[in-house]
Amino acid sequence: PFDVLVVGGGPAGAGAAIYTARKGIRTGIAAERFGGQVLDTMSIENFISVSRTEGPKLVAQMEQHVADYSVDLMNLQRADRLVPAAHEGGLHEVQLADGGTLKARTVILSTGARWRQMNVPGEEAYRNKGVTYCPHCDGPLFRDKRVAVIGGGNSGVEAAIDLAGLVAHVTLIEYAGELRADAVLQRKLASLPNVRVVTSALTTEVVGDGDRVVGLRYEDRQGGGVHQVELEGIFVQIGLVPNTEWLQGTIALTPRGEIEVDDRGQTSLPGVFAAGDVTTVPYKQIVVAMGEGSKAGLSAFDYLIRLPVE
Ligand code: FAD
């Protein structure tokens, strides 16, 4: 069995595995797709100490760094079920989709999250060509340009406020008849001169010129027909979904499905830790996930050295 089994191979999982392997304890990573969301990222400009890099390049470096240690990297392995140890200090079991089972004294869950998509024509084709999901990552790419934010919940309204300080103009599109964000955010939004809010609007299409986004079509849900907005960027903010479907009923999750962790990455199950976008930790970013993964790795080590000698 492993001392530490990391489930998920994004920045959080890589950070966790490097920290535990450096303690000389038996570490494995089971990942459906090593690299995670970073593989889908074109340009990264907020990875501190590196002015600019690309997702696949950063993933190759992460993989090389993991390979420097004796980590058992099991890529293309999807976990289906976690069976917690019967008693404290016992072995947890992770069942894989291919039928195999992995056993470990401690488990670090770092299965990440995925952005909810609008599922409209053009969205996929213009992803990273104007369509984006991350204002912290891509906001500066749209300096002095026109953008839309889709979604009037807290994350959408926060994004619109954030972007209004950088871009020329923001159109905020909300499906419901009113915004759902906190009142204080809505007041702030209403005070900004370069933001237009459109409610009762269903986005129907991302319009491009073959190369980049040039507009957005939406339908006025109160019978006002279809409208087109000319713009260069679209920030989709309709939810970040944690990859925890397989953990439901096993571990404490928030109503949104995030794994509840304390400030050491401890979950509701002794010996099971979690890190990165899959958890309640705010700000879903690469450097944050790496830091949280490293913390969870150290917490798992700390847990192991306190187990009674058998
Ligand atoms: P993830 O990267 O999501 O990795 C999750 C891992 O778990 C993957 O290996 C996945 O295959 C695996 N997995 C999932 N389910 C299972 C399962 N059941 N069994 C086994 N393995 C499983 N952040 C920045 O800081 N800067 C940026 O510029 C930036 N740009 C972004 C651009 C895009 C297009 C996207 C989508 C995200 C961007 N982010 C950026 C956010 C950043 O990528 C995430 O915050 C970060 O990757 C989270 O790391 P993680 O390890 O928690 O999860």
Residues whose N, C-alpha, C, O or C-beta is under 5 A from the ligand:
A	BS01	FAD	V7 G8 G9 G10 P11 A12 G13 A30 A31 E32 R33 F34 G35 G36 Q37 V38 D40 T41 S43 I44 E45 N46 Q77 R78 A79 S110 T111 G112 A113 C134 C137 N243 A275 G276 D277 V278 K284 Q285 I286 V287 A289
